């Protein structure tokens, strides 16, 4: 009799886990669409699309809530242990990371109205598009590592996070130069910097998903903190003194890493 009960509990847990896996897949697909739509709206100055992204964030919130409720119910009724419990905890972590990606996409959508009509450096926008491509591939591969229970793919995703960090640092320097050389680009440049930082953070959240997958599979976190290549906090602006009191010294500026 005890064996029959155990088999029934195991089958019920497997069914619950399958449901949770499906729910994560659906949430991940929607988070990816929100990411793509927000940046498309940004690069096309499409306010209507940006507003749709903002409104669409509620769906991600609802998906996260449903996953949390299902996970809590599964823990309460199936009482999983060891690797089974790790899978549930990992799923909760992944849902949280996907919700954060949605929030960042929403923030980009909210900025589009303020950026319309401003001077738009096309080269900088191309840099944002490139960053977005990197973030999308990271997110897709992280979700694939979860679906396939592939620890090696999760490691590879984690190791690629530096690519987005480096791209963000380069874009930060580029936008800083635009704003120093042409004060007319400042309003747009500041908003675009926030959008670029959001995309860089999306890459971080995709990497966090990969780390959660690794934990689920291996039973422990990575031994070392992942390397970061975002060095924007080291950049300082130095005003070059030309002639004392001259009007031009306000705008003659450069940047260099802090020593």
N, C-alpha and C positions, 0 to 999 in steps of 0.2 A: 504493500500500500504506500509506504514512504517513497519507494522508487517511482511509482506512478505520479505522486504529487510533485516530486522533484522534476520529472520529465515535463509535466504540465507547466510548472513554473518557468523552466528553461525555455520552452516553446513560446510562452507568453512574453517573456523578456525579449526574446529574439524578435518577436513581432513588434514590440514597442520600439526596439532599437532600429528596426527597419523603417518604422514611421518617422522617427527622429532624423534618421539619415536622409530620408526623402524631404523632410521639412527644411533641413539645412541646405540641401541642393536647391530647392525652390527659392529660399531666402538669398542664397549666394548668387543665383542667376539674376534676381531682381536688384540686388546691390550693385552688381556689375552694370546693369542697364542704367541705373541711376548715375553711376560714375560717368559712363559714356555720354549720357544725355546732358549732364551738367556741363561738361567740357565742350560738347558740340554747341550748346547754347551760348557759352562764353565766346568761343571763336567766331561764331556767326552773329554775335550781338542780338540774339533771339530772346527777347524778354518773355514772350509767351511760353516758350519751351522752358525757360528758367523757372517760371511760376509753376509749370507742371511738375518739375522736379521737386520743388518745395512742397507742393500738395501731396506728391507721391511718397514722401517720407513717412507719412502715417501708416502706410501699408507695411513698411519694414518694422515699425514699432509694434504693429499688431502681430507680425510673424514672430518677432522675438518673444512677445508675451505668450503666444501659443506654444512655442518650443519650451519655454521655462515651465509652463503649466504641465505640459506632457512629461517633462523630465522629472519634476517634483512628484507627480503621480506615479511614475515608474519607480522612483527610489522608494516611495512610501509603500507600494504594493508588492514590488518584487524583491526589495532589500538586496540589491546587487553588492558584490564584494570584489576586491582586487581589480582585475582587468576590466570587468563589467562596470564597476563603479567609475573607473578612470575614463571609460568611454562616455559615460553620461556627463561627467565633469568637463571633459574636453568639448563635448557638444555645446554645453552652456557657455564655455569660453568663446567658442567660435561664433555663436549667435551674437554675443556681445560685441565682438570685433566687427561683424557685418553691420550691426546697428550703428557703430561709430563711423564706418565708411559712408553709410547713408546720411548721417548728420553732416559730414564734411561735404558731400555732394550737395546737400541742401544749402549749406552756407555759400557755396559757389553760385548756386541759382539765385540766392538772395542778393548777390552783389551785382548782377548783370544790369539792372536798371540804373544803378549809380555809375556804371562804366560806360553806358551808351552816350555817344556824342563826344567822348573824349578822344584825344590823340592815341592811336593804337600802333605801337611798334610791332610790325608784322613779324620780324625776326624773333622777338620775344614770345609771341603767340605760337610760333612754330616750336619753340623750346618747350612750351607748356604741352603742346600736342605730343611731342616726343616723350616727355615725362609720363603723360597719361598712358601711352602705349606700354611703357615699362610697367606701370602700376597694374594695368589690365592683365598683362601676361603673368605678373606675380600672383595676382588674385586667382586667376584661372588655375595656375599650377598648384597653388596652395589648396584650393578646393578639390583638385584632382587627387592630390596626395591623401586627402581625407577620404574621398570616395574609394580609392584603390588601396587604402591602408598602406601607403608606400612611404616608409620612413626615409629612404634615400632621396626621394623627390622633395620631401619636406626639408631635408638638409640643404639641397641645392637652392631651394627658394630662399632660405635664410641667408645663404652666401651671396645671393644676388641683390640684396637690399642696398648695398653700397652703390650700385649703379644709379639708383634714383637719388640717393644722397648727393653724389657727385654732380649729377645733372642739376639738382636744385641749387647747389652752391654756385655753379657756373651761371645759372639764370639769375640768381640773386645779384651777382657782380654786374652782369649785363644790364639789369634793370636799374641798378644803382647808378651806373654810368649814364644811362639815358636821362634819368631824373636830374643828375647834376649838370648835364650839358643843355637840357631843355626843360625849364620849369613848367612848360605847358604839358609835360607828360607825367607830372608828379601825381595828380589825382588818380589817373588810370594806373600808373605804376604801382602805387601803394596797394590798390585793390588786387592787381595782378600778382603782387608778391604774396598776399594772403591766399589767393587761389592756388598758387604754386606750392605754398606750404601745406595747404590742405591735401594736394595730390601726393606730396612727399609723405604726409602722415598716413594716407591711404596705403602707401607701400609698406609703412611700418605695421599697420593693422593686418595686411596680408601676410607679412612675415610672422606676426603673432599667431595667426591661424596655423602656419606651418609648424611653429614651436608647440602649439597645442596638440597637433597631430603626432609630432615626435614623442611628446609626453604620453599620449594614449598608447602608442605602440611600444615604446621602450620602458615606460614606467618611471622615468626620471627626466628632469629638464636638462638642457644643454649645460655642460660644465662651465663654460665661459660665456661672458656677456658678448653679444654679437657686436662686431666692429661697426663703427659708424663713420661715414665720410661727409657728413654735414658740418662744414667748418665756418658757417656764416656767423657764428657768435664770435669768431676771432677777427672779423673784418671791421676796420675802423676807417672813418673818413677824416682826412687831414686837409685843412684849408691851406692852400699855398699862398703865402704872403708875397704879393707882388710889390706894390708901393703902398706905404702906410696911408690909410684913409681912402684909397681908391675904390670906386664903386665895383670894379671887376673882381675884387678879391672875394666877394660873396659867392661867386659862382666858379672860381678856379679851384677845383677840388680833385682829389684823387683818393684811392683806397689802397690799403695794404693790410696783410695779415698782422694782427697784434703779436708782438714779440714777448 
